[in-house]
Every structure is written in structure tokens, then in C-alpha cells.
Amino acid sequence: MFTSVLMIEKPLTPEDVDFVTTLHGEERISFVVLLQPRGDQADVLLRAIDDVAMGELKEAVREGEEPEGDEARETAQIGLEYSLRALRDAGSEAIGQVIEDHPLDKLTTVVEEAGADEVIVLTAPHYVEEFFHRDWASRARHKVGVPVLKLFAHSE
């Protein structure tokens, strides 16, 4: 069985589930899902810049209204459970956890413990972070020792 560590920042959409479960054809896939809830206030500016770059001005204005840090943990746990159920319903094995501190350190540990074959980073575009190679996928490529695939999540 092929094992993928799937890093996400929001619950999977049906399109995301279909996409990641069919990446390897008919081969069965086991997923270890790591969901990181929204960060702290320091990330608000970067997210707003990304929204403006994508032409989503209304979203940029609302960035400060979204729950942050501790307030986002409960929502993240619900989103994780929803995503795991969707992956299982699609015929894959799936376990996961919400992570908060040092996501790349946790990713490295999970890759080693699971004997993962790859890492899939499924996020919205983050143009500022990507430009400076500070996004999860760019940083993970230097840490985990397995192929890292960056995919853009579908939005509802």
C-alpha cells in the first residue's frame, strides 16, 4: 500500500478528495492527514496580500474576522474529522491530527514513523510565501527525504 502524508489547512472538498485519491491510479493509498489551523495575527497581512493578488478584495477585508489560534482549534478538529471520513468513504485508509506548533518538525516525524512514500501539500495559493520559498512545500523538500508534491486546494 502506498502511504501519503497529506498536509492541509482547511477541510477537503469533494474535488480534493477525488484528486488525491486518484493520483496513483488504482493503487490503494493510506493517508496520514495533518491539518494546521489558521495561524496567529502575524499571518493576517500575508493572507490579505494573497487575497489581493488573486483579485479577492472582499476576502482581504474579512481576514481579521476569521478565528485565529486557540479559537480555530475546535473548528480545525471538526474539519479534520470531516476530511478523514471523506477519504475513508472514497476507499482509502486515513488517520490524522491537528497540528499547531512547528508543522514541519511534526511532518518530518510523521513521515519517518509512517514510512511514508510521499508528502502532498494541499493549500490555497500563498504568493508571498511561495515567492520567497517560505511555503510548506518548499521548506518540506529540504527536510523530509521523500518526494513533496504541492497541489492547490479547490475552494467551495
N, C-alpha and C positions, 0 to 999 in steps of 0.2 A: 504494500500500500504506500502511496506517495503522501508525504507529510508536508503541509504548508503552514507556516506561521503567517497569520493574516493580521496586519496592523490596521486598525480603523479608528476614525474619530467621531463617527455617528453610526446609527443603526444601518444595516444593509437594506437596500431597496430590493425588490424582486429582480430587477435588472442586474444588480450587483451580484446577487446570489447565482443567477443563471450564468453570468460572466465567469465568476471564479470557479464554479463547479464544472464548467466545460472546458477550461483552459487546457486540460491534458486528455482530451478526448474521452474515451470510455474508461480510463483508469480510475479506480476508486481513490478518493482523496480524504485524508484525515486533516482537519483544520484545528489549529490552536489559535484562537482569536484573542487579540489584545486590543482593548478599547481604551483610549485615553480621553477622559472628559476634557471639556474646554479648559484652557489654562487660566492664568490669573490676568489681572488688568493690564499687565505689561504686553500681553499679546493682542489687545484690542486694536491698537494702532496698526499692527501688521495685517490683521484681518480686515480692517476697514480699507487699507490700501489695496489689498487683493480684491475686495468688492468693487472699488472704484475702477481698478484695472479691467475688471470683467464687465463693466458697464452696469453694475447692480447698485446704483446710488441709494436706493431705498434700504437695501441691506446694510450698507455702510453706516447709515444714520442710526440703524437699530442695533448695531454691535454692542453698545453699552447696556442694552436691555436684557440680554441673554444671561442666564445663570452662570456663575463662574465658580471655580474651585470647589469647595465643600458643597455648595448648593447644587452643583452639577452632578455630584456623585450618584445620587439616587436615580436621577434620570439616565445616567450612563449605565447603571446596573440593569435597569429595565430594557434599555436599548441593546445591551449585550445579550440578555436572555432571549429577546425577540430575534436577534441575528443568529444565535445558536440554534434556535428552533427552526428557523428558515433553512439553514444549512442542512440540518438533520432531515427535514421534510424533503429536501432535494436529493437525499440518498447518501449524504456524506456523514462521516463521524465528525463531531465538533465539541470541543471544550474551550473554555476561555476564562478571562478575568479582566476586571477593570484595573488599569494601572494609573498611577498618579505621578510618582516621583521617578525620575531617571528612566524614561521609557526605553532608551537604547541599551542601558545596562540590563534591564529586565529582558529585552529582546534577545540579547546575547545569551543569557542564562537559559531562556526558554528554547532557543534553537539547539543548544547543547543537550539539554535534558530530554527534548522530544526527538532528537536525532533528525531534525528537520532537513528536508531536501531543498527548500527554498523559503524565501520571505516574500510576501506580497504586501506592499504598502498601498492601501486603497484610500486616497484622500481627495478632497477638493483641491483645485489648483492653489498653490501658495507662491505667487510670482516673486515676491521679495525674497523669501527664504530660498526658493529654487535658484534665483539669480546668484545668490551668494553661497550656494551649495550647503545650506543650513537646514534643509528639509530632512525628514526622517530617512527617506530612501538614500539620499546622497551620503548622509552620515553612517547609515547602517552598512553600506557597501564596504566601509573601512573597518568594520567591527565583527561581522558575524561569520564569515568564512563560507557562506553558501550564496548562490545567486539571489539577487534582490531585484524584484520586478516592481516598477512603480506604475500604478493604474489610477485613473481618475474615476472617482465615485460618481454614480448617477445622482441627480438631485430630484427630489419629488416635485 
